[in-house]
Amino acid sequence: MQRVATGAAISTTPAAGRSSHYGKYVWSGVGIVLVALTLLWLFRRHAVPVVSPAGPTTVAVLPFQNMGTDKDEDFLRLALPDEITTDLSYVRALSIRPFATTSKYTAAGLDLQQVGREMRVTDIVTGHYIKEGNQLQITLEAVDVENNRTLWRDTLNVAAPDMIAMRGQITSKVRQGLVPALGVATESAETSTHPKNEEAYDLYLRSLALPRDPGPNKEAIEMLERAVGLDPTYAPAWSELGLHYYWDSQYSDGGEAAFQKSNVALGRALALDPNLITASVQSIANRVERSDLAGAYKAADDLVKRRPQTAFAHFAMAYVLRYAGLLDESTRECETALALDPGNFGLRSCSLAFAAIGKPQRAIDFVNLDAGSDWYKRNLGRFLLSAGRLGEAHEAFQKLPAESKYAKLLQTCSALPSPTQSPSEELDRVAREVEPIMLSNPDSENRYNFATDLGFCGQKEAALRLLKSSIEGRYCAYEAMQKDPLLVSLRAMPEFNQLLVVAKKCQDDFLAERATLSH
C-alpha cells in the first residue's frame, strides 16, 4: 500500500527524515522505521475502541523472511508485503493496517498472537521466500489471531528476473485464495493498473525499500522518475512518486517546486486509478495545505461515499473539517476512523482537533497511537500543557532534540512557574529567534499551533501575528480560538476579538461553499 505523507497530511516519524514536529499525515510504506512505537501497554491505558468479533476484519501484512543467502533480494522482504497490502486495499470490506505500522516486525519466529494483539488486528499475513538458481519460491500464509490457526497457505514459483510475472501470481493468489479465506467476497476487489515494463517495475519495488530520510528519499525520486518514464501507465508508481515529492518539499530542500510536482504525480495516479486510496488522501491533504478547502471537501465527501468502511477516508474528511474550523464534525469523523481501524497510527493528527476544543485527554489517546516518535513527544507535551500538567509537559519537552530552537522555546517556557504572567528574558529571546521560522511554515495549521504555544508562553504579540497568518491561510480557527486552553491569555485582547471575526468569516465562507457543492 502506498504511503501518504499526513506532512499535514498522513505521515510518520518513521525514518529519521520525518522528524517535523507537526507532520500530520501518516501513510503506510515500506522503509519507514517507526521510532519506538510502543503501542502495547499504551493502548491498555486509554479508552480506545477494540476490535470485537462483530467488528471489522482488520489485516496486517508483516515483512517477509528471506530464507536464502542472496542479500540482493533483501528488498523483497518489504516490497512483497507492500504489494500485498496494496492488493488488499482494494477490498472495501477489509481494513488494512498501514505497512508502516507492521514494518518493524522483521524478526523470524514472532509470536503472531502477541503481534496481533499489539496491532489490534483480526488476521495477520506472513510469508517467506528463497531464491535458488534463477527460480524464486514464495510462500504466503494468513493466520486468524484470536484462534491462532492458519486460515490459508499457498506457494508460488517464478523465474527470479520476472518481477511482473511474480506480481501477477501474487495478485491472483491474494484475490482468489486469501480474500475468500478472510471471509470477504472476491467480487468486492477492484481492478488496479498493472506494470508493463520489467525495469520500471523493478525500480518501483526497490524504491519501496528505501527510508524517507532526505538523501534516500531523493534516491527514491530518481528511481521513480525513471520508472514512470519507462512505464507511464502504472498508477502506484505515480502515487509513490507524488508522496516522495511531498516529503522532499516538506522535510528537505524541494520547496514549492517539489510540492507542485507532487500534485502533478498524484493527479496522474488518480487519472489512471481513481480507486487508489493513498493517492486520493494525499491529494486531499495537498489541497487543504494550499487553502483549497472546497475542492478538498468535495474530494473527501466523494471518497467517504465510495469507501465508507475505510478509516483513511473518514480521516481525510476529518482533516478537511479541522481546517474549516468544524471541530465537532471533525472529531466525529476521527472517532469513526478509529472504530474502523483501532490501532492505526496514521490517525494521530486527530489529536489536534480534540486538543483545540479543550479535550486534552482524548487528544493524548490519539497521539499515543504514534507513541515514541518525535511528533508524539512534541505534541504530547503540548496536550499536557492544555491539561494543566505543566511538570509532565516539561518532562516531555526535555526529551526533544537539544539543537532545535523550537524545542528550546518549549523547554524554557514549561520550566517557568507561570510563563503567561512572567515570561523571562531568555524566553523572549528564544521567541524572537523562532517566530520568523514559524511564520515561514507553509502549513496554516502549523502556524496556528505555533501561535497557541507562543500564547501560552506569554508571547502575546507574536502569537497574534501567527494567528492572523494562519487564518489568512484558511485555517478557520473560529471554534478553536474560543475553546483552546492554550489561548486563554489572548482572549481579553481587542486584537484577538478582531481576529475572531475574521475566523468566523473564514468558516462562513466554507459553509457557503459546502452548501453550494451539496446542490
N, C-alpha and C positions, 0 to 999 in steps of 0.2 A: 504494500500500500504506500502510495507516495506520501511524502512528508509535507505538512503545511507548516509554515514557519510560525503561530499565534504568535512574530515580532510583535505586533499587536496581535497580530492575529495568531495562531495556533501554534507557539514554539516552545522550546525547552531550554534548559541549561544543560543540555545534553553535552555536546563536546565543549571543550574549553572556549571555543569561539562564540559560545552562546551565553555570555555572562551578563548581557544587558539587563539591568535591574527591572525594567518594565516591559521586557519582551513578553507577549501575552498569548500568541497563538502557538500551540504545540502540536506538531503533526508527527505521525509515525514516520519512521525511517530507519534504515539500517545505518550503521556507522555512527549513530548517536550514542554517546556514552553518558548515561544518566549519572549525575553526581550524587552518590549516596541516597538513592531512592528508597528510604527506609519506610515502606508503606505498612509493614506487617503490624507493629504494635500501635502505630498512629491511628489506623483505621478502627482498632478496637476501642480507642479512647473517645471517639466522636460519633455523633449521631448521623452516620452516613448510611443510606439505604443499602440493604444487602440483597443479593440475588437469591430468590426463592425458587422452588421447583416450578412455580407458576410464572416466574419472571422470564425475561428474555434469554435466548440462547446466546451466551457470550463466549467467544472463542479467542484464545491466544495461540499464536504460532511462534514457537521458540526457535532460536538459532539451531541449525543442523550441525551434526558432528562429521568431520572429515576423518574417515576410518583408514585412509591411506597415508602415504608418506609424501605425496606430491603437494608441496606447500603453494605452488602456483594456483592450485584450485581452492585455496582457503577462502577466496572472496565469495564462493558459493555458499559458505556457511550462513552468510547474511542475505545474499542475493536470492537464493531459493525460497526461504520463508517469506521474504518481502514480496516475491511474485505470488506466492500462495495467498498471502494477506490481501493483495490486490484482487485476485480472483474472487475471494470470499466477500470482498467489499461490495461486489455487485449483487449479492444475495440480500434482498431487502429485509428478510425475516431474521437475519443474523446481526448481532452486534459484535464487531470485530475489534479486539483490543489493539490499539496502535502498536506497531512493531517497536517503536521507541521504548515502550513500556516493557516489552519482553526481551529486548536485545541484550540485557545484562545476564540472562540465564544461559551462559555459554558452557558451563561445566558439564562433563559427562556424568551420568548416573544420578541425575537430580531426582528428588522425591516429588513426583508430579502432583500428588495431592497437596503437599505443602505449597508448591508453587501456585497451584490453582487457587488455594485459599488466600494466599498473599495478593494475587491479582484479581480475586473475586470473579472468577470465570467458571462456567459450567463445563467447558471442554478445552482440552489442550491438543494441539497438533505438533508432533515432533518428527524428526527424520534424521537420516544419516546417508552418507554416500561414500563411494570408493571408486577410484579410477584405476583400472587395470588395463595396461596397454592403451589402446585407443577407445576403450569402452568405459562409459560412466554408468554405474549402477546406483540408483536412488531408491531408498525405502521410505515410505510415508506411513505415519500412524496417528490415529486420533484416539484420545483417552477421555472417558467420562470421569471427571474429577471426583464427584460425590461418591460414586460406587467403585472407583479405582479399577475400571475394566476397559479393555480395548474395544472401541466401537468399530474400528475399521483399520485395515492394514493392506498395503499394496506395494509392489516393487516394479520399477521400470528400468529398462536398459536403453542406452542411446549412445551413438558414436560421440566421443568426447568433444570433437571440434564443432559439433552441430548443436549449438545452443537453441536455435529456433525450433528444431525438432524436439529437443528436450522440453521447451516451454509448452509446445503443443500437447505432448504426452501428459505433462503435469496438469495442464488445464483440463484435459479430458478426464483424467482420473479424479480430480477435485470435484468437477461438476457432475460426473456420472457415479462416483463412488462416495466421496467424502460428504458432499452436501446432503444426499439422501440419508447417510448414516447419522448426520446431525439432526435428522427429523424435519428437514425442510424440502419442499417440493423443488425439483430441479428446474421447473419452468419459471421459478422466481429469479433465476440467474440471468442477467442481461449480457448481451454480447459487447465486448470491447474491441478496440482495434488490435491488429496483430503485427508483429515485427516482420519486415520483409528483407532486411539486409543483415547478413551474419555479422559483419564487422560492426555495424551500428548497434546491434543488439548486445554484442559483447562489451562494447564501450558503455552502454547503458547499465548493464549488470555490474561492471566494475565501478562505475560511479556511485552505485548504491552502497558500496562498502567503505566509502571514504567519509571521515568525520567532517563536521561542519566548521572546524577552525578556519580562519581566513585563508591560509595557504592551501590546505587540501580542498577547500570549497572552490577556489579558483581553478585548481586542477580538475575538479569535477565539472566545472563550467566548460572548460576546454574539451573534455571528453564528450559532454552532452551536445555542445555546439557541432562537433564533428558527427555525432550520432544523428542529429536531426538533419544535417546536411546530406548525409548518405541515405537516410530514410525519413522523409518529412511527413509520413502518414501515420507514425506511431505515437498516439496521444500520451501515454505515460512518460515518454522521453521529453516531450514538450512540457508536461506538468512538472516533472523533476527539474528541468532547466529553469522554469519560472520560479520555483522555490529557491534554487541556488542563487538566482539573480537577486531575489528579495533579500536573502541573507547577506549577500555581498553589499547591497545598498544599506542595510541596517547595521552590520557588525564589522564591516571592513571599509574600504575606500571607494566602493562602487558608486555611492551617491545617487542622485536623482536619475542619472542615465541608466544605472542598473535597475532602478525601480521601474522605469518605463519599459525596459526590456522584459522585466518580469510580467508586466501587464500584457505585452505582446505574446509572450510564450504561453501564458495561461489562456489567453484568448484562442490561440491555435489549438491548444489541448482540448478546450471545450467545443470548438467548432468540429473537431474530429470525433469527440466522445462527450456528449452533454451529460452523461451519467457518471463521469469521473468525479467522485465526491471530493477528493482532495483539491483538485483544481478549482472546483466550484467554491469551496470555502475560502481558499486563499484569495481568489478573485474578489469575493465579497469583502474580505478584510482589506485588500488593497483599495477598493473603492471607498470604504469607510475612512481610511487613513488620509485620503485626499479629498475629504469633505463631500463626497457624492452619496449622501445618506439615502436619498430617494432611490437611486439606482441600486444601492446595496440592499435596501429593504425589498425592492421588487424581486431581486435575485434570491434573497433569503426566503421570502414567502413562497416562491416557486419551489425552492429546494425542500422546504418543510412539507409542502403538499405532495411532492413526489417521493420523499423519503421520510415519512413521519416516524418511523422506528429507528432512525439513525441519530445517534446522540449528537454528532457534529453538525447536523442540520439545525437542530434546536440551539446549539451553541452559537452557530453563525447568526441566527436570529437574535439571540440574547446580546451578542456583540453589537449589532446594529442598534438595538433598542437602548443599550447602555449609552452610546454616543448621542442618541436622540434625547437622553435625559429621562426616559420612561423606565425608571428603575424597578418599579413593582412588576411590570411586564417582563423586564429583562430577567429578574431573579426567578420568576415562574418558569421561564424557558430553561434557565440553568438547572432548576430542580428536575424538570422533565428530562434533560440531558443526563443528569447524574443517575436518575432512576433507570434509564435505559442502559447506562454503562457505568456502574458504580465505582470502578477503580481507575477511570481514565484520567491520567494526569494532565491531558490536554485541555481539560475544563478549568484549569487552575485560575484563569483570569476572571472567572465569575466572582471570585472573592472580592474584586474591586467594587462591584455593584453592591454587594452586601455591606461592605465597609462604608460606602458612601451614604447609605440610608441608616447608618447607626446600628448595624448588626454585626459587630466585630467578631463575635464567637462563630457565627456561620461563615464569615469570611475566613477565619482560621481553619474551619473544616475543609473549605475548598483549597486553600493554599497548601494544606497538608497533603493533598493529592500529589504534590511535587516535592515532598519533604526532602531536605538535604541540599537542594540546588541553591545557587546564588540568588536566583529570583525568589525562592522561598525565604531565604534568610532576610533579604531586604524587606520584603512585603510583610513577613511575619512580624518584624519589628514595628512596622507602621500600624498594623492591626492591633498589636498590643498597646501602642500609644492611644489608639482610638478607644480601647477598653479601659484606659486609665492605669495600665500596668507598666508604669514608667521604668521600674527597676528591671523587669523582664525584657522590656524593649531595648534598654541599654545593653543588656547582656547579649541579645540577638545581634545588635549593631556591631558589637565588638568582634564578631566573627566575620565581618566583611573585609574585603581586601584593603590592606593598610594604605596602598598607593592611591586609592580612589578619593578624590576631593569630596564627592557627594557622600561617601561613607564617613569622611571626617566631619562633615556637617551634622549628620545624624548622630554620630558618636558624641560630639561636643554638646549638641542640644540635649540629648537624653541624659547627659551626666549632670545637668543643672537641676536644682530642686524645683524651679518654676521658670522655664525658659520664656514663656509668654510675657510674664511680668518683668523679668530681669535678665534679658539676654546679655551675654558677656561681650567684651571687645573682640575676643578670639572668635566667637560665633559670628559677629558682624563681619569680620574679615573673611572668614570662610564663605559666608553667604555671598559677599560681593564677588568672590572668585568663581563661584559655581553658577550664579544667575545667568551670565551670558551663555554658558553651556546649556542650561535648561531651556532658555528661550530659543536656542537654535535647534532643539529637538523637533523633527518633522511630524511627530505624532501628537495631536492635540490632547489626547487623554494623558499622555505622559506629562505634558505641561500642566494639566490640571493637578495631577498627583504631586508634582513638584511644588505647586502653589500651596497645597494643603500642608506639606511638610514645612515650608517656609512660614506659613501662618502659625502653625503650632510652635515653631521656634522663635516666634516674636518678630519675624522679618516681614512686617505687615505691608510696607510699600512694595517690596519685591514680590510678595505673594499676590498682590492686586494686579501687578503688571503681568504676571504669568496667568492669572485667571482671565484677564482681558484677552490675552493672546490665545488661550485655549478656546474660549467662546467664539472668537473670530475664526478659528479653525473648525467651527461647527461641532464642538463638544458642548452640547446643550445642557449645561450643568445646573439647570433651574432647581430641580428637586435636591440634588446633592448639595448645593450651596446652602440650602435650608436645613439639612439634616446631618451633614458630615461633621462628626465630633471634632475633627482637626481644624475646623474653620470658625470655632466659637469666638476667637479673639477678633475676628474681622467683622462680625455681623453688626456691630454698632457704628461702623464707619459709613459715612454718606456715599463714598465711592463704591463700597460693596453693594449697597442697595441699588445704585445706578447700574452696576453690572448684572444684578439680579433681574432687572427689567430687560436687559439685552439677552440674557439667557432664556427668559420666558419667550421672547420673540423668536429666538432660535428654535425653541421647541414648538411653538405655534406654527412656524413656517413648515417644519417637518410634518406636523399633524395635518396641515392643509395638503401637502404633497401626498401623504399617505391616503388621505380621503379621495384625492383625485385618482390615484392608482387603483383604488378598490372599485371604481365605477367602470 
